[in-house]
Amino acid sequence: MASPRALRSGAGRDPHAPVTNLVLLKLLVSARLRSQLAYRGSFLSDVAGQILLGLTEFVELYAIVHNVSSFGGMTFAQTLLVFGLASVAFALGDLLLGETDSMSETIRSGKLEVLLVRPLPVLLQLATSDFQLRRVGRLIFALAALAAALLFADIAWDPAKVVLALITPLAGAAIFCALFLGAGAMQFWILDGRQFANAFTYGGRYVASMPGAALFFPIQIFFTFVIPATLVAYAPSLVILGLDGPAGIPAWTGWLGLPAAVVLSGLMLLLWRAAIKKYTGAGG
Amino acid sequence: MRAYWELAKSSFRRHSTYRTAAVAGAFTNSVFGLIRASLLLSAITTAGGAIGGYSAMEAATYVWLGQALLAPLGLFGTAELANRVKSGDIAVDLSRSVNLTASYWAQDLGRAAFDVLPRGLPPLIVGALVTGLSMPGSPGPYVLGFVSILAAVSLNFLGFFAINLLSFWVLEIRGFWMLYMVVMNLLSGFLVPVTWFPGWLLDLARATPFPSMLQTPVDILAGRTDGGESLAMVGIQLLWLAVLLIIVQMMVRFGSRRLVVQGG
């Protein structure tokens, strides 16, 4: 996997120093990135595809919003803020752990065994071994949407709101990472159940990017307090914009994104460890 | 003909073994249905009654029929042919005494036949319980709807098959696949009905075969269009079917001349 150049740069270090995880990690990631950039045409078309994907997600929202003066109690610019925050969070989460979505393939093909025998945590390898740079395309579009929203939405900034706006994309990314991790772990038990997980990962992305007040009440509750999708972008947006939330997502939940991210990540890491322990091999 | 019938039957049986996958798919499609229905209904309530010709009940029906038909119509596609080109197995396919396109087509129809009940029924039941459905009382829309579904399954098959066939020319079709999925998802009316689009986008959608792949069968089944209109829409579907079939056949003919099978 490592190109000759990567090996040489690895050999440039002090040869007696122990090979730490960090050194291996750097080597793996840089080799990965170079290999993806090697086929420039294919890489560029992939990035373009990812940007277009973000664009259609936006058009999907726009196709609804342009028909009404306010959608779920929000103006167009305000829905754009929700969309932008959610998209940045999802793009980051997808970039890091999107690969665990296809865990059943990794298990079935025996690839997991290869990962397990290497002296690096499996999760670290999953995050790096398929670090898909093309997914940056999605991030580029998401950042553009967020920038536009911040420009057009009328926001009365104060220090607390600035802090919230800064931690929200990161907490959101952590929430999506945790959801992807849970999706991957679940597939150790239900090998054909990849689509179950999609209801929470991609379903979560869908919910996160829309005004939560437009959802049915039970869906609001479920995607706020069970799967914290509305905490990714909608609830913080309520605080930033100074709006009142619907019954299922009161405005005070706007500050719950980070705690939810910490709790969910902890739970999903435990689930992941249980899944790896449970794994008995694919007969490879 | 017999061979294709057997292929379709064996494909039906093959898919019937993946029951967990079918249950999982039905579950996820129902969850997405709940989310989509609530978004569209919320917008319609704000707009005061109807958007793009859809009342609240009609929009809900549109969502649930779409979620139910999503899997049977084959909107996710399969990269089987492209994978066989990569592995070299395509050589076996091409040396068989059956037509390449027709054999894959038959298998896809078998898959669709299986998917109808386990993946289609649950979202409809959830929909009937949560929002209610407005289905026509006369048999006409169901008969034409069945024809329209058959045409849409075939259109979706041919669309993805054309993307798969690109693997005769290029090493990696992932970029094209992605591009196709993204455009098709939007313009087929899967996300929101195309009549909700701003004018320019609606015109663009109507100039492509994509609405024929989902919105047409859904609208006909829901009885939104009267007999004459429905017939015209099925006619458009058949027209696109002919166009895509010609494109695919040309691609098979010229592509298999270019194809170099590696290894042996």
Chai-1 contact restraints between the chains, C-beta under 6 A:
chainA,res_idxA,chainB,res_idxB,connection_type,confidence,min_distance_angstrom,max_distance_angstrom,comment,restraint_id
A,S42,B,E172,contact,1.0,0.0,6.0,A-B,restraint_1
A,S45,B,G175,contact,1.0,0.0,6.0,A-B,restraint_2
A,D46,B,G175,contact,1.0,0.0,6.0,A-B,restraint_3
A,G49,B,G175,contact,1.0,0.0,6.0,A-B,restraint_4
A,G49,B,M178,contact,1.0,0.0,6.0,A-B,restraint_5
A,G49,B,L179,contact,1.0,0.0,6.0,A-B,restraint_6
A,L52,B,V182,contact,1.0,0.0,6.0,A-B,restraint_7
A,L53,B,V182,contact,1.0,0.0,6.0,A-B,restraint_8
A,T56,B,V182,contact,1.0,0.0,6.0,A-B,restraint_9
A,T56,B,L186,contact,1.0,0.0,6.0,A-B,restraint_10
A,E60,B,L191,contact,1.0,0.0,6.0,A-B,restraint_11
A,A63,B,V192,contact,1.0,0.0,6.0,A-B,restraint_12
A,A63,B,W196,contact,1.0,0.0,6.0,A-B,restraint_13
A,A63,B,F197,contact,1.0,0.0,6.0,A-B,restraint_14
A,I64,B,A43,contact,1.0,0.0,6.0,A-B,restraint_15
A,I64,B,V192,contact,1.0,0.0,6.0,A-B,restraint_16
A,H66,B,P198,contact,1.0,0.0,6.0,A-B,restraint_17
A,N67,B,A47,contact,1.0,0.0,6.0,A-B,restraint_18
A,N67,B,I51,contact,1.0,0.0,6.0,A-B,restraint_19
A,V68,B,A43,contact,1.0,0.0,6.0,A-B,restraint_20
A,V68,B,T46,contact,1.0,0.0,6.0,A-B,restraint_21
A,V68,B,A47,contact,1.0,0.0,6.0,A-B,restraint_22
A,F71,B,A43,contact,1.0,0.0,6.0,A-B,restraint_23
A,G72,B,S42,contact,1.0,0.0,6.0,A-B,restraint_24
A,D192,B,Y18,contact,1.0,0.0,6.0,A-B,restraint_25
A,D192,B,T20,contact,1.0,0.0,6.0,A-B,restraint_26
A,D192,B,A21,contact,1.0,0.0,6.0,A-B,restraint_27
A,G193,B,T20,contact,1.0,0.0,6.0,A-B,restraint_28
A,G193,B,A24,contact,1.0,0.0,6.0,A-B,restraint_29
A,Q195,B,A24,contact,1.0,0.0,6.0,A-B,restraint_30
A,Q195,B,G25,contact,1.0,0.0,6.0,A-B,restraint_31
A,Q195,B,T28,contact,1.0,0.0,6.0,A-B,restraint_32
A,F196,B,A24,contact,1.0,0.0,6.0,A-B,restraint_33
A,F196,B,F27,contact,1.0,0.0,6.0,A-B,restraint_34
A,N198,B,T28,contact,1.0,0.0,6.0,A-B,restraint_35
A,A199,B,T28,contact,1.0,0.0,6.0,A-B,restraint_36
A,A199,B,V31,contact,1.0,0.0,6.0,A-B,restraint_37
A,G203,B,V31,contact,1.0,0.0,6.0,A-B,restraint_38
A,Y206,B,I35,contact,1.0,0.0,6.0,A-B,restraint_39
A,V207,B,I35,contact,1.0,0.0,6.0,A-B,restraint_40
A,M210,B,L39,contact,1.0,0.0,6.0,A-B,restraint_41
A,A214,B,L39,contact,1.0,0.0,6.0,A-B,restraint_42
A,A214,B,S42,contact,1.0,0.0,6.0,A-B,restraint_43
A,L215,B,S38,contact,1.0,0.0,6.0,A-B,restraint_44
A,F216,B,S38,contact,1.0,0.0,6.0,A-B,restraint_45
A,I219,B,L34,contact,1.0,0.0,6.0,A-B,restraint_46
A,I219,B,S38,contact,1.0,0.0,6.0,A-B,restraint_47
